[in-house]
Each structure stands twice: as structure tokens, then as C-alpha cells.
Amino acid sequence: MANFSKSNVPQFSVEVYQNEFLPEGGREVNAIVTVTSTGGGTTGGVPLAGSAPAPAHGPGRGPDAAVVLMVDCSGSMDYPPTKMRNARDATAAAIDALREGTRFAVVAGTHVAKDVYPGNGQLAVADQQTKARAKDALRKLSAGGGTAIGTWLRLADRLLGAAEVGIRHGILLTDGRNEHEAPEDLRAALDSCAGRFTCDARGVGTDWEVKEVTGIAAALLGTADIVADPAGLAADFTRMMENAMGKEVADVALRLWTPVGVEIRFVKQVAPTVADLTGRRTEAGPRAGDYPTGSWGDESRDYHVCVLVPEAGIGQEMLAARVSLILPDPSGAGAPQTLSQGLVRAVWTDDMVASTSINPQVAHYTGQAELAQVIQQGLDARKSGDFDGATAKLGRAVQLASASGNQDTAKLLSKVVDVVDAATGTVRLKAKVAEADEMTLETRSTKTVRVKK
């Protein structure tokens, strides 16, 4: 095995976990695909088996990156007045965490978007001087006006699009609902920005709409979270920026090739969060399609692939799908690079034990996906006054969280329901629930725990 220098971006590996055995007439094939990237610009090292190095960037430094920080400056940020101060402090902390040489800008968001630093539609290059100037500009920000998040995203896209960099990233903070533009305007902005940059979104306080913030993060392949207490913003912004600075390669796609007669039921990311990628496929040649995964640093993620194969007789086997990690050629002129790949198989057998056993990875993540779904359904039922439906769904959520060892979600659920028996999912709805607790559960409902290998 060859050694690669420290300046290489990560090596990718693909592992496939499945029970390939089907009974006679069986058609559904499920597989968990674990994708791991390691040994990037921060760690160096040896490529993993079956992996290829992505192109190297300059020696001893991270890849070229650009970040736009979008700060809500609408009138509601003045209630309480500490909120705006905390937002300024958090943005300053994120600026401090910028790697030298990173291009960046700060956008003040109201019913319009304004690039407050460096201004004139430009990006600054991070060094001691520009960071200090950006923090000076932050001190002048004040609250006033409405909220039209689509305009913030479109300005961020224009700023980032002008930079010739590998990694383009946004960080967006809001404290209120998107009341000064139509929902379809935000949707159109997200559609036009998707695939052009990734974006982490944060809601501060409790007056914002969870589905808006999580929808932004999902569309732009970033993270979403609540910061109920504005005092926690600086620590959260620093973590977000450090994570963004750890990204080594962008625009990696999961390519699924299937033989004639095979139908794709779904493709989902299932760890570290649940995200359905099925509808985001772009065609990539005969019987192949690409699903976006965004940018990567040193990390591991799990995907659930489910396909339907044609019926076959006992003893027959077939390749059900080939899963590849693809990196497009930056110039757009050359062929994309295959970073790693794995195979999903189907084998028909009359061995009942073999064909009826469920792979532990598949079982675990099927439960985690159901957990995310029943939390959403339970909270929606609670809001609409269907307390029996809410009790049933949130009880099932408690049961799933307990069985899978998802302790973080179990703790969040315990603030919304009184748990009588976790194993059976017997719960009572709490009469009073703090709004922040309910919003935290909804925002973090898609976070999963990895299967114990």
C-alpha cells in the first residue's frame, strides 16, 4: 500500500452491510452503505483498501474555501436586547475560527440582504487585519426590519459563486419566521442554491419555524439546530466554523448503477442524521444516477439503499446495484473520478433461516428512520389537538429510542412525555411542555446513533 502525503484530501472507502439471501419470489434488497473518508489535509496517512485519493491541494494547508455568515438583523432581534449582542459575539467567534486565507463575507439579513463586510459584492481573505475589520463592522449592526431569508441566501450564492474555491459554505442565523416573502420565494431560492454551496442553519430563541430552518439545512446539505438560550451562540458558531474549516473535498456524489429490470425504492442518509435523497437524483448515464452528499472532512456516514430486483429461481444470484463515490472534474471537461465503490448482491435460496434473517445494520437504521418519522407525526398530532394520536406516536418513539440506545433522543422525549414503560412505549403526554423543549425535540428528531459494530 502506498503512502500519500499530508496534503492529500481524504481517501474514501465504501463498506456494504446486507443480507443478500432472498426466498423464492423475493424481490426487495436492502443494504447499509458505510462511507468513510480519512487521512485528509489534517491527518495524512495511508489510503484505505478499495479507495482512491482525491486530488491534492497545496502542501501543508487546507483546501481553498469561502464562507458567508448570514446574521438575522430583523426587528425581533432586539427582544431581548441581549439577543443581538449575542449574535454579534457569536459571529465574531466564528470569524476568529476562520483559517488564514479563507475567503469570507458577512451578510446582514432583514427583508433585504446587505453585505456589510467587506461590501461591494466582494469576499475578504482571512488574516488578522481583515478579521479585525469584520468584527468592527459587526459592532455597527443593529436590529430593524423584516425577515426574507431567500434574499439572504441569494446574496450568499452570488458572493460564493464569484470565488474560485473548492469548498463553499454558508452559516445562517435566524430568530423569527420568514414573514416578509412568500414560501414559494424561499423554495425557489433554495432550489437555485442547491448544489452550489452547503449551509448550516440555526434558530435562536423560540419564535422561529422549525420546518423552515430544517428545510434550509436539508436542501443545502448542512446541519440544523436550536440555540434556545442566545448565550450559547458563540460556542455553537465556533464549532460550526471549525467543522466547516475541516472540510477537504466538496460535491461528492453517491452514484447508484442498477442492472436492467432493477427498480430503486429509496436512497437515504441514515447517519449521522436521516435525510431522504431519493428525489434528488440526477441522471449519470445509462441506468446510473447521482445522489448529492455535499462536502467531506475526516468522517463517516451511513446510507440505506433499497432496490427491487426481478424475481428469480432458487440458486440464482445477481448484482442488484453498484454503489460508487464520485468526484466531478472541477473543470467540467474531464471524466469524474471514482473514489471508491461497493456491490449490493441478491442470492435466491430455499434456506429459510438465511433468507428471513435481517441484517443488524439494516434493522437498526430502519428503526432510526421510523423514530424520526414518529416524533414528527407525534408532535404534529399534539399541535393539532389529537392527544390520543400524539400519545401513540410518541410512545412508539420512546420504545424505538430505548431499544436502539439513542439516549440523546430519549432524554428529549422525556421532556415532552412522562415515560411509564420505555420497553412497551407506554407514556403519558405532559400537561405543560416548555416551547424550547418541544422545538429541540422536533429540530433534533433526525439525529441518529450509529449501529454498534
C-alpha positions in Angstrom: 0.0 0.0 0.0 1.4 3.4 -1.0 1.7 6.3 1.4 0.2 9.6 0.5 1.5 13.0 1.6 -0.2 15.1 4.2 -1.5 17.4 1.5 -3.9 14.9 0.1 -7.6 15.3 0.6 -9.3 12.2 2.2 -9.2 8.7 1.0 -12.7 7.2 0.6 -13.8 3.7 1.4 -17.2 2.0 0.9 -18.4 -0.9 3.0 -21.7 -2.7 2.3 -23.7 -4.4 5.0 -26.7 -6.6 3.9 -28.3 -10.0 4.0 -28.1 -10.9 0.3 -30.3 -14.0 0.6 -33.9 -13.8 -0.7 -36.6 -16.5 -0.6 -38.1 -17.8 -3.8 -40.1 -14.9 -5.3 -38.4 -12.4 -3.1 -37.6 -9.0 -4.7 -36.7 -6.4 -2.0 -33.0 -5.9 -1.4 -31.8 -3.7 1.5 -28.2 -2.6 2.2 -26.5 -0.2 4.5 -23.6 1.5 2.8 -20.9 3.0 5.1 -18.8 5.7 3.5 -15.7 6.8 5.4 -13.2 9.5 4.4 -9.9 9.7 6.3 -6.4 10.9 6.0 -7.1 14.4 4.6 -5.2 17.6 5.0 -5.3 17.4 8.8 -4.1 13.8 9.4 -2.3 12.4 6.3 -1.8 8.7 6.1 -2.4 5.5 4.1 -5.2 5.1 1.7 -7.9 2.6 2.7 -8.3 -0.6 0.7 -10.5 -0.1 -2.4 -10.2 3.7 -2.1 -8.6 6.3 -4.3 -7.1 9.6 -3.2 -9.0 12.7 -4.3 -6.8 15.4 -5.9 -4.3 17.1 -3.6 -4.4 20.7 -2.7 -1.4 22.9 -1.7 1.2 21.4 0.7 0.5 21.8 4.5 -2.7 23.8 4.2 -6.4 23.2 3.9 -8.3 23.4 0.6 -9.4 26.8 -0.8 -12.6 27.7 0.9 -15.2 30.5 1.1 -17.7 31.1 3.9 -20.6 33.6 4.1 -22.1 34.4 7.5 -25.7 35.4 7.3 -26.9 37.2 10.5 -30.5 38.0 11.2 -30.8 41.7 11.9 -34.7 41.9 11.8 -36.5 44.0 14.5 -37.2 40.9 16.6 -33.5 40.5 17.3 -33.9 43.4 19.8 -36.2 41.4 22.1 -34.4 40.9 24.4 -31.6 43.3 23.5 -29.0 40.7 24.6 -30.0 38.6 21.6 -28.4 40.9 19.0 -25.3 41.3 21.2 -25.0 37.5 21.5 -25.5 37.2 17.7 -22.7 39.7 17.1 -20.4 37.9 19.6 -21.1 34.5 18.0 -20.4 35.8 14.5 -17.1 37.3 15.8 -16.2 34.0 17.4 -16.9 32.2 14.1 -14.7 34.8 12.3 -11.9 34.1 14.8 -12.1 30.4 13.8 -11.6 31.1 10.1 -8.4 29.5 8.7 -5.9 32.0 7.3 -6.5 32.5 3.6 -10.2 31.6 3.6 -12.4 34.0 1.7 -15.3 35.3 3.7 -18.1 37.8 3.9 -20.7 38.9 6.5 -24.4 39.5 5.4 -27.0 41.3 7.5 -30.4 39.8 6.8 -33.7 41.6 7.1 -36.5 41.9 4.5 -33.4 42.7 2.2 -29.9 41.3 2.3 -26.9 43.6 2.7 -23.2 42.5 2.5 -21.8 44.5 5.5 -18.3 43.2 5.2 -16.2 43.6 3.1 -19.0 45.1 0.9 -19.3 45.9 -2.8 -20.1 42.3 -3.7 -16.6 41.1 -2.7 -15.1 38.5 -0.4 -12.3 39.3 2.0 -9.3 37.0 2.5 -9.0 36.0 6.2 -6.0 37.3 8.0 -5.5 39.3 11.3 -6.4 42.6 9.7 -9.5 41.5 7.8 -10.8 39.6 10.8 -10.4 42.7 12.9 -12.2 44.9 10.3 -15.0 42.3 10.0 -15.5 42.4 13.8 -15.6 46.3 13.7 -18.4 46.0 11.0 -20.3 43.6 13.3 -20.3 46.1 16.2 -22.3 48.5 14.0 -25.1 46.0 13.3 -28.4 46.9 14.8 -31.9 45.3 14.7 -34.7 46.6 12.5 -36.8 45.5 9.6 -38.4 42.2 8.5 -37.3 38.7 7.5 -36.9 37.4 3.9 -34.4 34.6 4.1 -34.5 33.8 0.4 -32.8 37.2 -0.3 -30.0 36.3 2.2 -29.4 33.0 0.5 -29.3 34.5 -3.0 -26.8 37.2 -1.9 -24.6 34.5 -0.3 -24.8 32.5 -3.5 -23.7 35.5 -5.6 -20.8 36.1 -3.3 -19.7 32.5 -3.1 -20.2 31.9 -6.8 -17.6 34.6 -7.6 -14.9 32.7 -5.7 -12.7 30.1 -7.4 -12.6 27.7 -4.5 -13.3 24.1 -3.8 -15.4 24.5 -0.6 -18.3 27.0 -0.5 -20.2 27.2 2.8 -22.9 29.3 4.5 -23.8 29.8 8.1 -27.3 31.2 8.7 -28.8 32.5 12.0 -32.5 33.5 12.4 -34.7 34.2 15.3 -38.1 34.5 13.6 -40.4 33.3 10.9 -39.8 34.1 7.3 -42.8 36.5 7.2 -41.7 39.0 4.5 -41.6 36.7 1.5 -43.9 34.0 0.1 -43.0 30.4 1.0 -42.5 29.8 -2.8 -39.9 32.5 -2.9 -37.8 30.8 -0.2 -38.3 27.5 -2.0 -37.1 29.0 -5.3 -34.1 30.4 -3.6 -33.2 27.0 -2.1 -33.7 25.3 -5.5 -31.3 27.8 -7.1 -28.7 27.5 -4.4 -28.8 23.7 -4.0 -25.6 22.1 -5.2 -23.8 25.4 -5.3 -23.0 25.7 -1.6 -23.7 23.9 1.7 -25.3 25.8 4.6 -25.7 25.2 8.3 -28.8 26.9 9.8 -29.5 27.8 13.4 -32.7 29.1 15.1 -32.1 31.2 18.2 -34.8 31.6 20.9 -38.2 30.1 20.3 -40.0 32.4 17.8 -38.8 30.7 14.6 -40.3 27.9 12.5 -38.6 24.6 12.9 -39.7 23.3 9.5 -38.2 26.4 7.8 -34.8 26.1 9.4 -34.5 22.3 9.0 -35.8 22.7 5.4 -32.9 25.1 4.6 -30.3 22.8 6.1 -31.8 19.7 4.3 -31.9 21.5 0.9 -28.3 22.8 1.3 -26.9 19.6 2.8 -26.0 21.3 6.1 -26.9 20.9 9.8 -29.8 22.4 11.6 -30.1 23.1 15.3 -31.8 25.2 18.0 -29.9 27.5 20.3 -32.7 28.2 22.8 -30.5 30.4 25.0 -28.7 33.1 22.9 -25.8 32.9 25.4 -24.9 29.5 23.8 -24.5 31.0 20.3 -20.7 31.8 20.5 -19.8 28.2 21.4 -22.1 26.8 18.7 -20.8 29.2 16.0 -17.2 28.3 16.8 -18.0 24.6 16.5 -19.8 25.1 13.2 -16.9 27.1 11.7 -14.3 24.6 12.9 -16.3 21.9 11.3 -16.6 23.9 8.0 -12.8 24.5 8.1 -12.3 20.7 8.5 -14.0 20.0 5.1 -11.5 18.8 2.5 -13.5 18.0 -0.6 -16.8 19.2 -1.9 -19.5 17.9 -4.3 -19.0 14.2 -3.7 -21.9 12.2 -5.1 -23.2 8.7 -4.3 -23.6 7.0 -7.7 -26.0 4.1 -8.0 -25.8 1.9 -11.0 -28.5 -0.8 -11.4 -28.9 -3.6 -14.0 -31.9 -3.8 -16.4 -35.1 -4.6 -14.5 -34.0 -3.3 -11.1 -36.1 -0.5 -9.6 -34.8 1.9 -6.9 -37.2 2.2 -4.0 -35.2 4.8 -2.0 -31.7 6.1 -1.1 -31.4 7.7 2.3 -28.7 9.0 4.5 -29.3 7.4 7.9 -26.3 8.6 10.0 -25.4 11.0 11.5 -28.9 12.2 10.6 -31.8 10.9 8.5 -32.1 12.7 5.1 -34.1 11.2 2.1 -32.0 11.7 -1.1 -34.3 9.7 -3.4 -35.9 12.7 -5.1 -32.5 14.4 -5.5 -31.2 12.0 -8.2 -29.6 13.4 -11.3 -29.1 11.0 -14.2 -25.5 10.0 -14.9 -25.6 7.8 -18.0 -27.4 4.5 -18.7 -29.1 3.1 -15.6 -26.9 5.3 -13.3 -27.9 8.2 -11.1 -26.0 10.5 -8.7 -27.3 11.5 -5.2 -25.6 14.6 -3.6 -23.7 14.2 -0.3 -22.1 17.6 0.0 -18.6 18.3 1.4 -16.5 15.9 3.4 -13.7 16.1 6.0 -12.5 13.2 8.1 -15.8 11.5 8.9 -18.1 8.5 8.3 -21.7 8.4 7.2 -24.2 5.6 6.6 -26.7 5.4 3.7 -29.7 3.0 3.3 -30.2 1.7 -0.3 -33.4 -0.2 -1.1 -34.0 -1.7 -4.6 -36.5 -4.2 -6.1 -34.9 -6.9 -8.3 -36.7 -9.1 -10.8 -37.9 -12.5 -9.4 -35.5 -15.4 -9.9 -35.3 -19.1 -9.1 -33.5 -20.8 -6.2 -29.7 -20.9 -6.7 -29.6 -17.9 -8.9 -27.7 -14.7 -8.0 -27.3 -11.3 -9.4 -25.7 -7.9 -8.9 -28.5 -5.8 -7.5 -26.6 -2.4 -7.5 -23.2 -0.9 -7.7 -22.6 2.0 -5.3 -19.7 4.4 -6.1 -18.4 7.6 -4.6 -17.9 10.1 -7.5 -15.9 13.3 -7.6 -16.7 15.5 -10.6 -13.8 17.0 -12.6 -13.5 20.6 -11.3 -13.2 22.0 -14.9 -16.3 20.1 -16.0 -14.3 18.9 -19.1 -12.9 15.6 -17.9 -14.4 12.4 -16.6 -15.4 12.2 -12.9 -13.1 10.3 -10.6 -14.3 7.2 -8.8 -13.1 7.4 -5.2 -14.4 4.0 -4.1 -17.2 1.5 -4.7 -19.1 -1.4 -3.2 -21.5 -4.0 -4.5 -25.1 -5.0 -3.5 -26.0 -8.6 -4.3 -29.1 -10.8 -4.4 -28.9 -14.6 -4.0 -32.1 -16.7 -4.0 -32.2 -19.6 -1.6 -34.6 -22.2 -0.1 -32.8 -21.9 3.3 -35.5 -20.2 5.4 -33.0 -19.2 8.2 -30.7 -17.5 5.7 -33.5 -15.7 3.8 -35.5 -14.5 6.8 -32.7 -13.1 9.0 -32.5 -9.3 8.9 -29.0 -7.7 8.8 -28.4 -5.9 12.1 -27.3 -2.7 10.4 -30.5 -2.7 8.2 -32.7 -3.4 11.2 -31.1 -0.7 13.3 -31.3 2.1 10.7 -34.9 1.1 9.7 -35.8 1.7 13.3 -33.9 5.1 13.4 -35.7 6.3 10.3 -39.0 5.3 11.9 -38.0 7.1 15.1 -37.5 10.4 13.2 -40.9 9.9 11.5 -43.0 9.1 14.5 -41.5 12.0 16.5 -42.6 14.4 13.7 -46.1 12.7 13.5 -46.5 12.8 17.3 -45.6 16.5 17.6 -47.8 17.4 14.7 -50.7 15.4 16.3 -50.1 17.2 19.6 -50.2 20.6 18.0 -53.5 19.8 16.2 -55.1 18.6 19.5 -55.1 14.9 18.6 -53.8 13.8 22.0 -54.5 10.1 21.6 -52.6 10.0 18.3 -49.8 12.0 19.8 -49.5 9.6 22.8 -49.4 6.6 20.5 -46.7 8.0 18.2 -44.5 9.5 20.9 -44.9 6.2 22.9 -43.6 4.3 19.8 -40.7 6.9 19.6 -39.8 6.2 23.3 -39.8 2.5 22.6 -37.6 2.8 19.5 -35.2 5.3 21.2 -34.8 2.9 24.1 -34.3 -0.2 22.0 -31.7 1.4 19.8 -29.7 3.1 22.6 -30.5 6.6 21.3 -30.1 8.2 24.7 -30.0 11.8 23.5 -33.4 11.5 21.8 -34.8 9.5 24.8 -33.8 12.5 27.0 -35.5 15.0 24.7 -38.7 12.8 24.6 -38.8 12.6 28.4 -39.3 16.4 28.5 -42.5 16.1 26.4 -43.9 12.8 27.8 -43.9 11.0 31.1 -42.4 7.6 30.4 -44.3 4.8 32.2 -42.6 1.8 30.5 -40.0 2.5 27.8 -39.8 -1.1 26.6 -43.5 -1.2 25.7 -43.7 2.5 24.7 -46.3 3.3 27.4 -46.3 7.1 28.0 -48.5 10.0 29.2 -48.3 13.4 27.5 -47.1 16.1 29.9 -49.7 18.7 30.6 -47.2 21.6 30.3 -44.2 21.5 27.9 -41.7 24.3 27.6 -41.7 25.6 24.0 -37.9 25.3 23.8 -38.1 21.6 24.8 -40.7 20.8 22.1 -38.7 22.7 19.4 -35.5 21.0 20.4 -37.1 17.6 20.1 -38.5 18.5 16.6 -35.3 20.1 15.4 -33.1 17.1 16.5 -35.5 14.3 15.7 -33.5 13.3 12.6 -30.2 12.8 14.6 -29.4 9.1 14.8 -27.0 6.8 16.7 -24.6 4.6 14.8 -25.2 0.8 14.9 -22.9 -0.9 17.4 -20.5 -2.8 15.2 
